[in-house]
């Protein structure tokens, strides 16, 4: 394997089609995690912009389960590029997180995006296998990029990565416990709008609808009084009563199909119109509150261009299906969604690893109402005192959100005006939050205008 400065040259991305010029390098390719079954995970690595050799490594995982970190984190949220409106080129993301860290995105588990297995039974999977495979992936990736073995590692993600990231950290802590050689330098976890405990996260959705005027008092009160979410199973609400199911169905009907549940203040994109414009090579960008709400369709067209896949060293086996944001072939264990993640976070924090939970406050899918309560309950379980009272935090002389901290190790922060995908909808505030996280600083709770 040829390398320069410890980096594998065969994985170097010389330039992506339609890419603006940049002064940092990109790498992408595959790490085999099971040679016997032919299981391999696809990665995309972006060096930090400026002083890359002095900055940490941040892993980002999207959730789903079964959704792509390439399509989400890398090319819609916090990576250096976004697809252009015509879906055939790229534009710079001026608020990319590679301003503060080297970034690693992985399509995980196998069956997501360009990650694959030669054994179809590998697509029947769940949380434990996903965490184990990511451990094997990181071991293989560090062999390709050995200089990062001594670099600080931050583990980040969103949504179902509320399962992926803590369970991966748990496996890495076990590795560190028993390894007599290399140990992972885990310096912190940060997860946005994370699924942590269904019993609290599911009712929070209907509390959000109710508090935002999206359903009536009558329906909201009925759900709160009739529904016992203790036995709720992800994707299968059949463990609750008929009257609860009827109230939930009515609430969903009232909210309707023309609201983006991941960001209730954004307009929706109309796929049929966008796809027609993309075929005609027109600019399909639809802007709502400063956000391109049709980016997902532009991204899908770009990733399925043969020249893009060639430049990324992707799709090396000629998969029989197109790249999609969320997998159509994965059979993920629904019951794993019921796992209570709080005891795992407790163990991580007891290893003196800081944990940040952040929530875009316009998300009704995993709303801040549930996450805030779960963080407080975790703090109580740890016997942590409040070390930063609930306060507004500031960015560019405006309120960026609200923040509280427990025991100097557990932080909960909201991001004002942000969606489920926080960096997508509030890129400047998200970058400010990320910079604070990786530098070990609290979010600023005084307004610079007043100073």
Helices and strands as residue ranges (DSSP letters): E 3-4, E 7-8, G 9-11, E 12-13, E 26-34, E 39-46, G 52-54, E 57-61, I 70-77, E 81-83, E 90-92, G 97-99, E 102-107, G 120-123, E 124-125, H 127-144, G 146-150, E 153-158, H 161-178, E 186-192, H 198-211, H 217-226, G 229-231, G 237-239, H 242-255, H 271-279, E 287-288, E 291-292, H 295-303, H 306-311, E 331-332, G 334-338, H 342-350, E 354-360, H 368-381, E 386-395, E 398-406, E 410-415, H 422-425, H 427-438
